[in-house]
Amino acid sequence: MSQIFHPSANVYAKLSIVGGVLLIGLIGFGGWLFILSPFSTMVGVAREQPVPFSHRHHVKEVGLDCRYCHTSVDEAAFAGIPPVKTCMTCHSQLFSDAPVLEPVRNSYKTDEPLEWTRVNNLADYVYFNHSIHVNKGVGCSTCHGQVDEMALTAKGESLYMMWCLDCHRAPEQYVRPLDEVYNMDWQPPANQLEQGKKLVAEYDIQVKQLTDCSICHR
């Protein structure tokens, strides 16, 4: 019986198997890059808002403390969105006729809240408490990036589980003194690990429990 396939078919078969494996790996790698890209994470992408609020102006230039607007950040799970009356504390006198602030003035007059677009929004199956992190020495900029430099607010970090776990596994690399939590210019000292370990003990951070699933998934 004559040979059905040419001997070179063996080479082509092997090459096709190797090529298929490489193609699958390439597709997987491309998908991983997509998941980490700003298109997917929205990191650095400003969201459209009813009013183009500038943290850079209010924090960096004017000098407002985070807690002036986010009043519940150190005592509640949610940082809090300021009501328009907080805005009007200043803007009833400053830029009171600016067209860009008309939605704020209208909201104040009608008592209809502005519908802000959430920038940092976790999935419903993730439990997160702002006050716990703030009172354990996690600074605003650690999670939100340099908000004081943002003309328009965007996510500073992906907030992916693997990103959260970096801190939960080694909090000593990230915690800072409590009086520096709201300092957007704070930088880790050269001996951060040494100081961080002391703060972890001082703040009673239970490192062994931080990676339990039930900490974030309740």
Residue frames as qw, qx, qy, qz and C-alpha x, y, z in Angstrom:
[[0.000, 0.888, 0.460, 0.000, 0.00, 0.00, 0.00],
 [0.418, 0.504, -0.026, 0.755, 1.39, 3.37, -0.99],
 [0.294, -0.303, -0.459, 0.781, 2.11, 6.02, 1.66],
 [0.054, 0.829, 0.547, 0.104, -0.84, 8.42, 2.07],
 [0.150, -0.982, -0.008, 0.115, 1.02, 11.37, 3.63],
 [0.565, 0.655, -0.312, 0.393, 4.30, 12.84, 2.54],
 [0.694, -0.185, -0.454, 0.528, 7.09, 12.47, 5.16],
 [0.151, 0.271, -0.146, 0.939, 7.10, 16.24, 5.60],
 [0.501, -0.582, -0.385, -0.512, 3.60, 15.98, 7.08],
 [0.714, -0.414, -0.448, 0.345, 5.19, 14.91, 10.36],
 [0.372, -0.009, -0.139, 0.918, 7.14, 18.17, 10.50],
 [0.211, -0.392, -0.257, -0.858, 4.06, 20.22, 9.66],
 [0.640, -0.538, -0.520, -0.175, 2.05, 18.40, 12.34],
 [0.620, -0.336, -0.368, 0.606, 4.67, 19.15, 14.98],
 [0.187, 0.119, 0.035, 0.974, 4.92, 22.77, 13.87],
 [0.371, -0.504, -0.414, -0.661, 1.13, 23.17, 13.99],
 [0.667, -0.538, -0.496, 0.141, 1.04, 21.82, 17.57],
 [0.491, -0.230, -0.201, 0.816, 3.83, 24.16, 18.68],
 [0.012, 0.263, 0.241, 0.934, 2.20, 27.04, 16.81],
 [0.479, -0.584, -0.524, -0.394, -1.18, 26.30, 18.42],
 [0.630, -0.505, -0.415, 0.420, 0.34, 26.29, 21.90],
 [0.347, -0.083, -0.018, 0.934, 2.17, 29.56, 21.20],
 [0.160, -0.422, -0.406, -0.795, -1.00, 31.11, 19.80],
 [0.567, -0.635, -0.516, -0.095, -2.98, 30.15, 22.90],
 [0.579, -0.397, -0.262, 0.662, -0.22, 31.57, 25.10],
 [0.199, 0.126, 0.175, 0.956, -0.14, 34.77, 23.04],
 [0.334, -0.569, -0.477, -0.581, -3.90, 35.18, 23.29],
 [0.632, -0.598, -0.451, 0.197, -3.73, 34.61, 27.05],
 [0.487, -0.231, -0.110, 0.835, -0.92, 37.13, 27.44],
 [0.011, 0.320, 0.317, 0.892, -2.80, 39.65, 25.33],
 [0.475, -0.641, -0.515, -0.312, -5.89, 39.15, 27.48],
 [0.621, -0.494, -0.346, 0.500, -3.81, 39.69, 30.63],
 [0.305, -0.015, 0.070, 0.950, -2.40, 42.93, 29.22],
 [0.211, -0.499, -0.456, -0.706, -5.93, 44.06, 28.35],
 [0.572, -0.639, -0.513, 0.037, -7.14, 43.38, 31.89],
 [0.549, -0.468, -0.176, 0.670, -4.31, 45.53, 33.27],
 [0.286, 0.314, 0.295, 0.856, -4.71, 48.30, 30.68],
 [0.103, 0.180, 0.291, -0.934, -6.32, 51.67, 31.52],
 [0.450, -0.076, -0.507, -0.731, -9.12, 50.75, 29.10],
 [0.623, -0.301, -0.718, -0.081, -10.13, 47.98, 31.49],
 [0.462, -0.331, -0.567, 0.596, -9.04, 49.38, 34.88],
 [0.000, 0.902, 0.306, 0.304, -9.96, 53.02, 34.06],
 [0.594, -0.551, -0.068, 0.583, -6.81, 54.11, 35.91],
 [0.284, -0.293, 0.234, 0.882, -5.94, 57.66, 34.91],
 [0.008, 0.398, 0.655, 0.642, -9.16, 58.05, 32.93],
 [0.156, 0.090, 0.341, -0.923, -11.25, 61.01, 34.09],
 [0.085, 0.483, 0.870, 0.043, -14.97, 60.31, 34.36],
 [0.076, -0.452, -0.305, -0.835, -17.58, 62.74, 33.11],
 [0.186, -0.388, -0.689, 0.583, -19.26, 64.54, 35.99],
 [0.063, 0.849, 0.517, 0.093, -22.17, 67.00, 36.29],
 [0.061, -0.987, 0.145, 0.006, -19.59, 69.59, 37.37],
 [0.769, 0.412, -0.335, 0.357, -15.88, 69.40, 36.42],
 [0.580, -0.809, 0.091, -0.032, -14.62, 69.41, 40.01],
 [0.580, 0.588, -0.441, 0.351, -10.89, 69.95, 40.35],
 [0.804, -0.525, -0.169, 0.222, -9.15, 68.39, 43.34],
 [0.630, 0.166, -0.052, 0.757, -5.95, 70.12, 42.24],
 [0.028, -0.611, -0.064, -0.789, -7.57, 73.52, 42.68],
 [0.617, -0.664, -0.131, -0.402, -9.40, 72.78, 45.93],
 [0.888, -0.402, -0.062, 0.215, -6.68, 70.70, 47.63],
 [0.720, 0.084, 0.032, 0.688, -3.38, 71.83, 46.17],
 [0.209, 0.474, 0.107, 0.848, -4.14, 75.49, 45.53],
 [0.431, -0.672, -0.118, -0.591, -6.82, 76.35, 48.09],
 [0.118, 0.368, -0.774, 0.502, -5.56, 73.95, 50.76],
 [0.762, -0.275, 0.022, -0.586, -8.76, 72.15, 51.72],
 [0.270, -0.298, 0.896, -0.189, -8.34, 69.08, 53.90],
 [0.259, -0.080, -0.893, -0.358, -9.88, 65.83, 52.59],
 [0.134, -0.397, -0.846, 0.330, -12.22, 65.72, 55.57],
 [0.180, 0.278, 0.111, -0.937, -13.77, 69.09, 54.75],
 [0.584, 0.170, -0.384, -0.694, -15.76, 67.39, 51.98],
 [0.697, -0.027, -0.709, -0.104, -15.42, 63.70, 52.86],
 [0.368, -0.602, 0.337, -0.624, -16.63, 64.13, 56.41],
 [0.889, -0.285, 0.195, -0.302, -17.21, 60.48, 57.29],
 [0.690, 0.507, -0.516, 0.037, -13.99, 59.02, 55.91],
 [0.205, 0.393, -0.773, 0.454, -12.49, 58.30, 59.34],
 [0.367, -0.072, 0.674, -0.637, -15.63, 57.04, 61.03],
 [0.777, 0.309, 0.302, -0.459, -17.76, 55.23, 58.44],
 [0.730, 0.083, 0.613, 0.291, -17.44, 52.63, 55.71],
 [0.468, 0.696, 0.383, 0.387, -18.20, 55.24, 53.04],
 [0.432, -0.027, -0.073, 0.899, -16.05, 58.34, 52.62],
 [0.085, 0.744, 0.478, -0.459, -19.10, 60.47, 51.92],
 [0.327, 0.450, 0.401, 0.728, -20.01, 62.76, 49.04],
 [0.084, -0.253, -0.330, 0.906, -20.41, 66.37, 50.18],
 [0.230, 0.745, 0.621, -0.079, -23.88, 67.90, 49.85],
 [0.370, 0.627, 0.231, 0.645, -24.13, 71.01, 47.68],
 [0.329, -0.931, -0.107, -0.120, -24.52, 73.16, 50.80],
 [0.722, -0.452, 0.183, 0.490, -20.87, 72.36, 51.50],
 [0.520, 0.317, 0.359, 0.708, -19.97, 73.70, 48.07],
 [0.007, -0.824, -0.315, -0.470, -22.14, 76.77, 48.59],
 [0.584, -0.692, -0.157, 0.393, -20.31, 77.58, 51.81],
 [0.409, -0.363, 0.288, 0.786, -17.69, 79.11, 49.56],
 [0.221, 0.206, 0.632, 0.713, -19.42, 79.46, 46.22],
 [0.024, -0.847, -0.529, 0.046, -22.24, 81.63, 47.50],
 [0.178, -0.899, 0.084, 0.392, -19.48, 84.27, 47.61],
 [0.236, -0.518, 0.640, 0.516, -16.75, 82.98, 45.26],
 [0.058, 0.068, -0.806, -0.585, -17.47, 82.46, 41.56],
 [0.360, 0.328, 0.680, -0.549, -21.14, 82.83, 42.44],
 [0.585, 0.607, 0.061, -0.534, -22.08, 83.63, 38.82],
 [0.058, -0.425, 0.818, 0.384, -19.77, 81.17, 37.07],
 [0.747, 0.179, -0.283, -0.575, -21.76, 79.24, 34.41],
 [0.510, 0.221, -0.831, 0.038, -19.87, 76.02, 35.18],
 [0.026, -0.009, -0.806, 0.591, -21.33, 76.07, 38.71],
 [0.521, -0.102, -0.163, -0.832, -24.95, 76.44, 37.59],
 [0.697, -0.166, -0.676, -0.171, -25.72, 72.74, 38.35],
 [0.380, -0.111, -0.672, 0.626, -24.52, 73.33, 41.92],
 [0.181, 0.019, 0.208, -0.961, -26.65, 76.44, 42.37],
 [0.616, -0.100, -0.416, -0.662, -29.68, 74.75, 40.83],
 [0.615, -0.146, -0.765, 0.120, -29.23, 71.71, 43.08],
 [0.190, -0.088, -0.554, 0.806, -29.04, 73.98, 46.11],
 [0.357, -0.008, -0.007, -0.934, -32.22, 75.83, 45.10],
 [0.725, -0.048, -0.422, -0.543, -34.27, 72.76, 44.24],
 [0.580, -0.425, 0.617, -0.319, -32.85, 70.47, 46.94],
 [0.957, 0.274, -0.011, -0.094, -32.19, 67.86, 44.24],
 [0.607, -0.572, 0.452, 0.317, -28.79, 66.19, 44.79],
 [0.373, 0.677, -0.528, -0.352, -26.22, 66.12, 42.02],
 [0.985, 0.038, 0.160, -0.057, -25.73, 62.69, 40.46],
 [0.060, -0.766, 0.618, 0.167, -21.96, 62.21, 40.60],
 [0.882, 0.286, -0.364, -0.089, -20.30, 59.37, 38.73],
 [0.788, -0.549, 0.267, 0.080, -18.44, 56.99, 41.04],
 [0.376, 0.756, -0.535, -0.022, -14.74, 56.94, 40.19],
 [0.092, 0.328, -0.910, 0.237, -13.54, 54.37, 42.73],
 [0.778, -0.088, 0.063, -0.619, -16.20, 51.71, 42.78],
 [0.129, -0.278, 0.950, -0.055, -15.72, 48.17, 44.07],
 [0.446, -0.150, -0.778, -0.415, -17.84, 45.19, 43.11],
 [0.639, -0.484, -0.038, -0.597, -20.87, 44.46, 45.30],
 [0.934, -0.210, -0.288, 0.038, -19.27, 41.27, 46.61],
 [0.569, 0.219, -0.378, 0.697, -16.31, 43.19, 48.07],
 [0.433, -0.843, -0.310, 0.068, -16.59, 44.68, 51.55],
 [0.504, 0.298, -0.172, 0.792, -14.51, 47.78, 52.13],
 [0.368, -0.851, -0.350, 0.136, -14.49, 50.13, 55.09],
 [0.342, 0.761, -0.133, 0.535, -12.78, 53.50, 54.78],
 [0.429, -0.813, 0.216, -0.329, -12.57, 54.15, 58.50],
 [0.934, -0.284, 0.153, 0.156, -10.71, 50.92, 59.22],
 [0.759, 0.359, 0.053, 0.541, -7.99, 51.74, 56.71],
 [0.083, 0.822, -0.082, 0.558, -7.68, 55.41, 57.69],
 [0.576, -0.729, 0.227, -0.292, -7.42, 54.58, 61.39],
 [0.927, -0.197, 0.215, 0.235, -4.78, 51.92, 60.69],
 [0.340, -0.657, 0.357, 0.571, -2.44, 54.35, 58.95],
 [0.529, 0.319, 0.623, 0.481, -3.35, 53.89, 55.29],
 [0.042, -0.444, 0.036, 0.894, -2.99, 57.25, 53.56],
 [0.569, 0.638, 0.254, -0.452, -5.42, 58.68, 51.01],
 [0.354, 0.713, -0.478, -0.371, -2.77, 58.75, 48.28],
 [0.319, -0.268, 0.908, 0.053, -1.93, 55.06, 48.81],
 [0.446, 0.377, 0.811, -0.027, -5.23, 54.03, 47.24],
 [0.364, 0.837, 0.365, -0.183, -6.38, 57.13, 45.39],
 [0.634, 0.364, 0.171, 0.660, -3.07, 58.34, 43.98],
 [0.255, -0.185, -0.124, 0.941, -2.05, 62.00, 43.89],
 [0.093, 0.744, 0.659, 0.064, -5.59, 63.33, 43.92],
 [0.167, -0.821, -0.107, 0.535, -4.27, 66.77, 44.76],
 [0.187, -0.372, 0.534, 0.736, -2.68, 66.85, 41.30],
 [0.237, 0.371, 0.844, 0.307, -5.86, 65.86, 39.43],
 [0.193, 0.073, -0.119, -0.971, -7.65, 68.62, 37.55],
 [0.766, -0.069, -0.232, -0.596, -10.34, 66.02, 36.86],
 [0.582, -0.399, 0.651, -0.280, -10.73, 63.04, 39.16],
 [0.764, 0.295, -0.527, -0.227, -9.61, 59.62, 37.94],
 [0.941, -0.338, -0.016, 0.016, -8.74, 56.30, 39.56],
 [0.056, -0.830, 0.555, -0.017, -5.22, 56.18, 40.91],
 [0.194, -0.311, 0.930, -0.003, -5.00, 52.38, 41.21],
 [0.386, -0.041, -0.788, -0.477, -6.75, 49.39, 39.66],
 [0.578, -0.251, 0.418, -0.654, -8.30, 48.29, 42.99],
 [0.783, 0.123, -0.571, -0.215, -7.95, 44.72, 41.74],
 [0.877, -0.472, -0.029, -0.086, -7.76, 41.98, 44.35],
 [0.848, 0.098, -0.137, 0.503, -4.09, 41.31, 43.61],
 [0.199, 0.608, -0.155, 0.752, -3.35, 45.00, 44.24],
 [0.587, -0.660, 0.061, -0.465, -5.17, 44.95, 47.59],
 [0.959, -0.242, -0.099, 0.110, -3.34, 41.79, 48.61],
 [0.574, 0.465, -0.284, 0.611, 0.04, 43.47, 48.14],
 [0.164, -0.581, 0.313, -0.733, -0.78, 45.64, 51.14],
 [0.834, -0.391, 0.025, -0.388, -2.67, 42.98, 53.11],
 [0.944, 0.034, -0.230, 0.235, 0.31, 40.64, 52.88],
 [0.616, -0.022, -0.205, 0.760, 2.88, 43.26, 53.86],
 [0.109, -0.926, -0.338, -0.125, 1.18, 46.26, 55.51],
 [0.551, -0.637, 0.041, 0.538, 4.49, 47.40, 56.98],
 [0.468, 0.107, 0.414, 0.773, 5.47, 48.59, 53.51],
 [0.022, 0.575, 0.491, 0.654, 2.51, 50.96, 53.29],
 [0.388, -0.803, -0.447, 0.072, 1.27, 52.16, 56.69],
 [0.305, 0.480, -0.156, 0.808, 2.24, 55.62, 57.85],
 [0.111, -0.180, -0.592, 0.778, 1.85, 57.67, 61.05],
 [0.088, 0.681, 0.724, -0.069, -1.78, 58.63, 61.67],
 [0.021, -0.811, -0.118, 0.572, -0.97, 62.32, 61.53],
 [0.065, -0.421, 0.581, 0.694, 0.30, 61.83, 57.98],
 [0.445, 0.352, 0.823, 0.028, -2.71, 59.95, 56.60],
 [0.355, 0.843, 0.389, -0.108, -4.14, 63.06, 54.91],
 [0.156, -0.755, 0.362, 0.525, -0.78, 64.45, 53.84],
 [0.822, 0.549, 0.132, -0.079, -0.73, 64.06, 50.05],
 [0.367, 0.811, -0.441, 0.111, 2.97, 64.90, 49.90],
 [0.661, -0.532, 0.518, -0.106, 4.08, 62.21, 52.37],
 [0.676, 0.478, -0.555, -0.078, 6.78, 59.87, 51.12],
 [0.936, -0.317, -0.136, 0.073, 7.95, 56.63, 52.78],
 [0.242, -0.860, 0.448, 0.042, 11.19, 57.18, 54.73],
 [0.411, 0.533, -0.738, -0.050, 14.35, 55.24, 53.96],
 [0.003, 0.134, -0.934, 0.331, 13.65, 52.98, 56.96],
 [0.620, -0.110, -0.174, -0.757, 9.98, 52.40, 56.05],
 [0.734, -0.076, -0.667, -0.099, 10.11, 48.67, 56.75],
 [0.368, -0.027, -0.676, 0.638, 11.52, 49.23, 60.23],
 [0.225, 0.004, 0.264, -0.938, 9.08, 52.02, 61.03],
 [0.626, -0.065, -0.426, -0.650, 6.23, 50.16, 59.36],
 [0.596, -0.124, -0.785, 0.116, 6.69, 47.09, 61.54],
 [0.132, -0.104, -0.575, 0.800, 6.52, 49.30, 64.63],
 [0.408, 0.035, -0.022, -0.912, 3.33, 50.93, 63.37],
 [0.631, -0.085, -0.679, -0.366, 1.78, 47.56, 62.55],
 [0.451, -0.198, -0.767, 0.411, 2.34, 46.52, 66.16],
 [0.013, 0.117, 0.344, -0.931, 1.21, 49.90, 67.53],
 [0.501, 0.057, -0.181, -0.845, -1.99, 49.92, 65.47],
 [0.554, -0.022, 0.778, -0.296, -2.67, 46.27, 66.31],
 [0.631, 0.431, -0.366, -0.532, -2.88, 45.23, 62.67],
 [0.778, -0.139, 0.601, -0.122, -3.60, 41.50, 62.60],
 [0.205, 0.553, -0.632, -0.503, -1.43, 40.58, 59.62],
 [0.145, -0.058, 0.984, 0.087, -2.24, 36.85, 59.70],
 [0.354, 0.517, 0.713, -0.315, -5.94, 37.57, 59.33],
 [0.211, 0.624, -0.120, -0.743, -5.65, 40.11, 56.51],
 [0.236, 0.285, -0.756, -0.540, -5.52, 37.47, 53.79],
 [0.288, 0.265, 0.890, -0.236, -8.55, 35.52, 55.04],
 [0.038, 0.365, 0.682, 0.632, -11.25, 35.51, 52.39],
 [0.226, -0.733, -0.640, 0.042, -13.86, 36.65, 54.91],
 [0.296, -0.439, -0.120, 0.840, -12.03, 39.94, 55.50],
 [0.118, 0.262, -0.304, -0.908, -13.21, 41.32, 52.15],
 [0.443, -0.108, -0.686, -0.567, -15.85, 38.80, 51.03],
 [0.191, 0.021, 0.740, -0.644, -18.65, 38.68, 53.58]]
